[in-house]
Amino acid sequence: MECCTKYKKMDGKDIEFLLSVVGKERLFTGEEINEDFSHDELGGIKKMPDVLIEVINTEEVSKIMKYAYDNNIPVVARGSGTGLVGASVPIHGGIMINLSTMNKILEIDEENLTLTVEPGVLLMEISKFVEEHDLFYPPDPGEKSATIGGNINTNAGGMRAVKYGVTRDYVRGLEVVLPNGKVMEVGGKVVKNSSGYSIKDLICGSEGTLAIITKAILKLLPLPKKSISLLIPFEDLDKAIETVPKIVKSKSIPTSIEFMERDVILASEEFLGKKFPDNSADAYLLLTFDGNSKEEIEKDYENVAKICLENSAIDVLIADTDERKESIWSARGAFLEAIKASTSEMDECDVCVPRNKVAEFIKYTYQLQKEFNIRIKNFGHAGDGNLHIYILKDELSEDEWSHKLQAVFKCMYDRARELDGKVSGEHGIGYAKKEYLFESIGEEQKELMKNIKLAFDTKNILNPGKVCE
């Protein structure tokens, strides 16, 4: 259902007020706004905001939201724009608040093991900063240039989720601005909290539809001293994926378990202009182990290597130096961009299925590729069942692309539901995946989500038209 709220068309009076808040150096209109702000990473959905504002503190966000609320103007919060489902696209125009300029690391508390940051701090900046203090922020999404605000809003997962969990597990507290402009703090530095509903956890993963995050308190861990990666080739993906439940069931829990196929590796090699350590096999598992001693890690990875070799692995390649690990993980990190560079346009299915159903789902995508005569590429987090399936346009006409994409998506989301899976594992729903969410969750849950949205945002001005509308 599309948003049917009647919004105020912005005029000179609105611009005048916003200028009084941020000044002309941080407010942009019309052709002053870079086209990049009309879309996210995939670019399938495009709409320009009427006004783009760079904010530098919570007070500015609060004033802008109060004015927008009083005047019925839609507002969208924006970070680095690395999303894949159109969640940060201003489909109703209005005001876009660019939070990338709120990018300060405010405090590291080594006694409570927390880091307090503004929402525009990049994931890679957090990792580097805390490691200098011998600490560790575990969530590890592939896009390291994403902002922490974006990570929290999508409850980003990433490659270390097998052992450490997802972003929500590392958010201790939030400062947020509500749609009416009021500032609220939820959670805090405490480790345990059973004080009423967990509003903090509700905001994590809400894709900017409930409140605007202006500060986050993140949980840290002591930095593991050692890590080793294993690159394990298999004859085919079936054999690789079928080994994963046996690895997870063992007492040697890897930090991450990724799967990949040869054609994606070759695309990554071409994109990066450098060789992968091995590209001769049709399929691979990529595992990482971390711990505080080499002996501890060796015991774990030797156990897992034995399991893999007993289950048709061709070999076990050990990456125990920084150079070897970098050559593998840089290629893995480039998969999305490499696939994107190989085609004219693409879209993604970010389903999550039970681990023992991963192989079955991947086989099904092969059937769809033949049935619809369209290229489909995949890789993903085998250890938690989160699959990234990319449908490529190549030389298809717009009509063919639209028809085939819709048909393939329906088939994949239907099959995911049949396998007790979910529509999205980490990239969210945004604008692009709403219809598939509605089919998956049913009317009762859809109505409950809409009521939660209205409890936060009675005028429906904050990121309207996304997730549950």
C-alpha positions in Angstrom: 0.0 0.0 0.0 1.4 3.4 -1.0 1.6 6.2 1.5 -1.5 8.4 0.9 -0.6 11.3 3.3 -0.9 14.8 1.8 2.4 16.5 2.3 3.1 20.3 2.2 5.0 21.4 -1.0 8.1 23.2 0.2 8.3 26.9 -0.5 10.5 29.9 0.2 9.3 30.3 3.8 10.4 26.7 4.6 13.8 27.3 3.0 14.2 30.5 5.0 13.6 28.7 8.3 16.0 25.8 7.5 18.7 28.4 6.5 18.3 29.9 10.0 19.1 26.5 11.5 22.1 25.4 9.4 23.2 28.4 7.2 23.6 28.5 3.5 26.9 26.5 3.4 25.1 23.3 4.5 21.8 23.6 2.7 21.3 22.7 -0.9 18.4 22.9 -3.3 17.6 22.1 -7.0 20.7 21.6 -9.1 23.0 22.2 -6.1 22.0 18.7 -4.9 24.3 15.9 -6.3 22.4 13.3 -8.2 23.9 10.6 -5.9 21.4 11.6 -3.3 18.5 10.5 -5.4 19.4 6.8 -5.1 21.3 4.2 -3.2 24.0 1.7 -4.2 21.9 -0.3 -6.7 20.1 2.7 -8.0 16.9 1.0 -9.1 14.7 3.6 -7.3 15.3 7.3 -7.9 13.8 10.5 -6.5 15.5 13.8 -5.6 14.8 15.6 -2.3 13.6 19.1 -2.5 16.2 20.2 0.1 19.4 18.5 1.3 20.8 19.5 4.7 24.1 18.6 6.2 23.7 18.5 10.0 26.4 18.6 12.6 24.6 18.1 15.9 21.5 16.7 17.6 20.0 20.2 18.2 19.9 20.9 14.4 18.2 17.5 13.7 15.6 18.3 16.5 14.8 21.7 15.1 14.4 20.4 11.6 12.2 17.5 12.6 10.0 19.8 14.8 9.5 22.2 11.9 8.8 19.3 9.4 6.3 17.8 11.9 4.5 21.1 12.5 4.3 21.7 8.7 3.7 18.2 7.4 6.9 17.9 5.4 8.4 14.4 4.7 12.0 13.8 6.0 14.5 11.1 5.1 17.7 10.5 7.0 20.8 9.6 4.9 24.2 8.1 5.6 26.7 6.9 3.0 23.9 5.7 0.6 25.3 2.1 0.5 21.9 0.5 0.9 20.4 -1.9 -1.6 16.6 -1.6 -1.2 15.9 2.1 -1.6 15.4 2.7 2.1 17.2 6.1 2.0 15.5 7.4 -1.2 13.2 10.3 -0.7 10.3 9.0 -2.7 8.0 11.8 -1.6 10.6 14.6 -1.9 10.8 16.9 1.0 13.9 17.2 3.3 16.9 14.9 3.2 19.0 15.1 6.4 22.6 14.1 5.6 24.0 12.6 8.8 27.4 11.8 7.3 28.6 15.1 8.7 27.9 14.0 12.2 31.0 11.8 12.3 32.7 12.2 15.6 33.9 9.4 17.9 32.8 10.8 21.2 34.1 8.5 23.9 35.9 5.2 24.4 35.1 3.7 27.8 37.7 1.0 28.5 36.2 0.1 31.9 32.7 -0.5 30.5 33.9 -1.7 27.1 31.8 0.8 25.2 32.3 3.2 22.3 30.1 6.3 21.9 29.8 7.6 18.4 27.8 9.9 16.1 25.8 8.2 13.3 28.1 9.3 10.5 31.2 7.5 11.7 32.2 4.9 9.1 32.4 1.2 10.0 36.1 1.0 8.9 36.9 4.0 11.2 35.3 2.3 14.2 37.3 -0.9 13.6 40.6 0.9 13.2 40.0 3.2 16.2 39.1 0.4 18.7 41.8 -1.9 17.5 44.4 0.8 18.5 43.0 0.4 22.0 43.3 -3.4 21.8 39.5 -3.7 21.5 37.2 -5.2 19.0 33.8 -4.3 17.4 32.6 -7.6 15.9 29.9 -6.8 13.3 31.6 -7.0 9.9 29.3 -6.1 7.0 31.0 -6.3 3.6 30.6 -2.5 2.9 33.2 -0.9 5.2 32.3 2.6 4.0 28.8 2.4 5.4 28.0 4.6 8.4 27.3 3.1 11.8 23.8 4.8 11.7 23.0 2.9 8.5 24.3 -0.3 10.0 22.1 0.1 13.0 19.1 1.1 10.9 19.4 -2.1 8.9 20.6 -4.3 11.8 23.5 -5.2 9.5 25.0 -8.7 9.9 28.1 -9.4 7.9 30.7 -12.2 7.9 31.3 -12.6 11.6 27.7 -13.2 12.6 28.2 -17.0 12.9 30.2 -16.5 16.1 29.5 -13.0 17.3 25.9 -12.1 16.2 24.6 -9.0 14.4 24.6 -5.2 14.9 21.6 -5.2 17.3 23.7 -7.4 19.7 26.3 -4.6 20.0 24.1 -1.6 20.5 23.9 -0.7 24.2 22.2 2.6 23.9 20.9 5.2 21.5 20.1 8.9 21.4 17.3 9.5 18.9 15.3 12.4 17.6 11.6 11.5 17.3 9.5 12.6 14.3 8.0 15.5 16.4 11.5 16.8 17.2 11.8 15.5 20.7 15.1 14.0 21.8 15.0 10.7 23.6 17.7 8.3 25.1 17.1 4.6 25.2 19.3 1.9 26.7 22.7 3.0 28.0 26.0 1.5 29.2 24.4 -1.1 31.3 24.9 -4.7 30.4 21.5 -5.9 31.5 18.1 -4.1 31.1 14.6 -5.5 31.7 13.1 -2.1 32.3 10.0 -2.2 30.1 9.8 -2.6 26.3 13.1 -2.5 24.5 12.6 0.6 22.4 16.3 0.5 21.5 16.0 -2.9 19.9 12.9 -1.8 18.0 14.7 1.1 16.5 17.6 -1.1 15.4 16.5 -2.5 12.0 13.7 0.1 11.6 15.3 1.6 8.5 14.9 5.2 9.6 11.1 5.0 9.8 10.7 5.4 13.6 13.4 7.9 14.7 16.6 9.5 13.6 19.7 8.1 15.4 22.0 10.9 16.6 24.3 9.0 19.0 25.0 5.3 19.6 26.7 3.5 22.5 28.3 0.4 21.1 29.5 -2.7 23.0 33.1 -3.7 22.5 35.1 -6.9 23.2 38.7 -7.6 23.9 40.6 -7.9 20.6 41.4 -11.5 19.7 45.2 -11.8 19.4 45.3 -14.2 16.5 43.2 -15.1 13.4 43.6 -17.7 10.6 41.6 -18.2 7.5 41.0 -21.4 5.6 40.1 -21.5 1.9 38.6 -24.9 1.1 37.9 -25.9 -2.5 35.2 -28.4 -3.4 34.1 -30.0 -6.7 30.8 -28.3 -6.6 28.7 -26.1 -4.4 26.4 -28.9 -3.2 29.3 -30.6 -1.5 30.5 -27.4 0.0 27.2 -26.3 1.4 26.3 -29.7 2.7 29.4 -29.6 4.9 28.4 -26.4 6.7 25.9 -27.9 9.2 28.5 -30.5 10.1 31.0 -27.7 10.8 28.5 -25.7 12.9 27.5 -28.8 14.8 31.2 -29.4 15.8 32.5 -27.7 18.9 35.0 -25.7 16.8 32.9 -22.6 15.9 34.4 -20.5 13.1 34.2 -16.7 13.2 32.7 -16.8 9.7 31.7 -19.3 7.0 31.4 -17.9 3.6 30.5 -19.7 0.3 31.5 -18.7 -3.2 31.6 -20.1 -6.7 34.4 -20.0 -9.3 32.7 -17.5 -11.7 32.3 -14.9 -8.9 35.9 -15.3 -8.0 37.0 -14.8 -11.6 34.8 -11.7 -11.8 36.5 -10.4 -8.6 40.0 -11.1 -10.0 39.2 -9.2 -13.1 37.6 -6.3 -11.2 40.6 -6.0 -8.7 43.3 -6.9 -11.3 44.9 -9.4 -9.0 44.8 -13.2 -8.6 42.9 -15.1 -6.0 45.0 -17.8 -4.2 43.2 -20.5 -6.0 40.6 -20.5 -8.7 40.7 -24.0 -10.1 37.7 -25.5 -8.1 34.0 -24.9 -8.9 33.1 -23.9 -5.3 34.8 -22.8 -2.0 34.1 -22.4 1.6 36.0 -19.5 3.3 36.4 -19.8 7.1 38.0 -17.7 9.7 39.0 -18.6 13.2 40.0 -16.2 15.9 41.3 -16.5 19.5 44.0 -15.5 21.9 46.6 -18.1 21.1 47.8 -19.9 18.0 47.4 -23.2 19.8 43.7 -22.5 20.5 43.0 -21.6 16.9 45.0 -24.5 15.5 43.0 -27.0 17.5 39.7 -25.5 16.1 40.8 -25.3 12.5 42.4 -28.7 12.4 39.1 -30.2 13.6 37.2 -28.4 10.9 39.7 -29.2 8.2 39.3 -32.8 9.0 35.5 -32.6 8.7 35.8 -30.9 5.3 38.3 -33.4 4.0 36.0 -36.2 5.1 33.2 -34.6 3.2 34.8 -34.3 -0.2 36.9 -31.2 0.1 39.7 -31.2 -2.5 42.2 -29.5 -0.2 42.5 -27.1 2.7 44.5 -24.0 2.1 45.7 -22.1 5.2 46.0 -18.3 5.2 48.0 -17.6 8.3 49.8 -14.4 7.2 48.4 -10.9 6.8 49.3 -11.0 3.1 47.5 -14.3 2.4 44.4 -13.2 4.4 44.3 -9.9 2.6 44.4 -11.5 -0.8 41.5 -13.7 0.0 39.3 -11.2 1.9 39.9 -8.3 -0.5 38.5 -10.5 -3.2 35.5 -11.5 -1.0 34.9 -7.9 -0.2 34.8 -7.0 -3.9 32.2 -9.6 -5.0 29.3 -7.2 -5.1 31.2 -4.5 -7.0 32.6 -7.1 -9.4 29.2 -8.6 -10.2 27.8 -5.0 -10.6 30.6 -4.2 -13.1 29.9 -7.2 -15.2 26.3 -6.1 -16.2 24.2 -3.1 -17.1 21.9 -3.3 -14.1 21.1 -5.8 -11.3 18.9 -6.4 -8.3 19.3 -8.5 -5.2 17.5 -11.1 -3.2 18.8 -11.1 0.3 16.9 -14.1 1.8 17.9 -16.0 4.9 17.0 -19.7 5.2 17.8 -22.3 7.7 21.4 -23.5 7.3 20.4 -27.0 6.2 18.3 -25.5 3.4 21.0 -23.4 1.8 22.0 -26.0 -0.8 18.4 -26.6 -1.7 17.8 -22.9 -2.3 20.9 -22.4 -4.3 20.0 -25.3 -6.5 16.6 -23.7 -7.1 18.3 -20.5 -8.4 20.1 -22.6 -11.0 16.7 -23.9 -12.2 15.4 -20.3 -12.4 18.4 -19.2 -14.4 17.6 -21.8 -17.0 13.9 -21.4 -16.9 14.0 -17.6 -17.4 17.2 -17.5 -19.4 18.7 -14.8 -17.2 22.0 -14.7 -15.4 21.9 -15.2 -11.6 25.0 -15.0 -9.4 25.3 -15.8 -5.8 27.5 -15.8 -2.7 26.8 -15.4 1.0 27.1 -16.3 4.6 26.8 -20.1 4.7 27.2 -20.1 8.4 24.0 -18.2 9.1 22.0 -19.1 5.9 22.0 -15.5 4.6 22.2 -15.6 0.8 23.0 -12.8 -1.6 21.4 -13.7 -5.0 21.9 -11.2 -7.8 19.8 -11.1 -11.0 21.6 -9.4 -13.9 19.9 -7.4 -16.7 22.8 -7.7 -19.2 21.3 -6.9 -22.7 17.6 -7.3 -21.8 15.2 -4.6 -22.8 13.5 -2.6 -20.0 10.2 -4.6 -20.6 11.9 -8.0 -20.5 14.0 -7.0 -17.5 11.0 -5.8 -15.5 8.9 -8.9 -16.4 11.7 -11.4 -15.7 12.9 -9.7 -12.5 9.4 -9.7 -11.0 8.8 -13.3 -11.9 12.2 -14.5 -10.6 11.8 -12.6 -7.4 8.3 -14.0 -6.8 9.7 -17.5 -7.3 12.6 -17.0 -5.0 10.7 -15.4 -2.2 8.0 -18.0 -2.4 10.6 -20.8 -2.2 12.3 -19.0 0.8 8.9 -19.0 2.6 8.4 -22.7 1.8 11.8 -23.4 3.4 10.9 -21.4 6.6 13.1 -18.6 5.5 12.8 -14.8 5.7 12.7 -12.0 3.1 15.8 -10.3 4.3 18.8 -11.4 6.4 20.6 -8.0 6.7 19.9 -5.5 3.9 16.3 -4.7 5.0 13.0 -4.0 3.2 13.1 -0.4 2.3 10.9 0.5 -0.7 11.9 -2.3 -3.1 11.0 -5.4 -1.1 7.7 -4.3 0.6 5.4 -6.6 -1.4 7.5 -9.6 -0.6 7.5 -8.8 3.1 3.7 -8.4 3.1 3.3 -11.8 1.5 5.6 -13.4 4.0 4.4 -12.0 7.3 0.6 -12.0 7.0 -2.1 -9.4 7.8 -1.9 -9.5 11.6 1.9 -8.8 11.7 1.6 -6.2 9.0 -1.1 -4.4 10.9 1.0 -4.5 14.1 4.0 -3.0 12.3 1.8 -0.2 10.9 0.5 0.6 14.4 4.1 0.7 15.8 5.0 3.1 13.0 2.0 5.3 13.9 2.9 5.2 17.6 6.2 6.8 16.8 5.1 9.0 13.8 1.5 10.0 14.0 1.8 12.2 10.9 3.8 9.7 8.8 6.5 12.2 7.9 9.6 10.2 8.7 10.9 8.1 5.7 7.3 7.5 4.5 6.5 4.7 2.0 9.0 2.3 3.4 9.0 -1.1 5.1 5.4 -1.5 6.3 3.4 0.9 4.1 
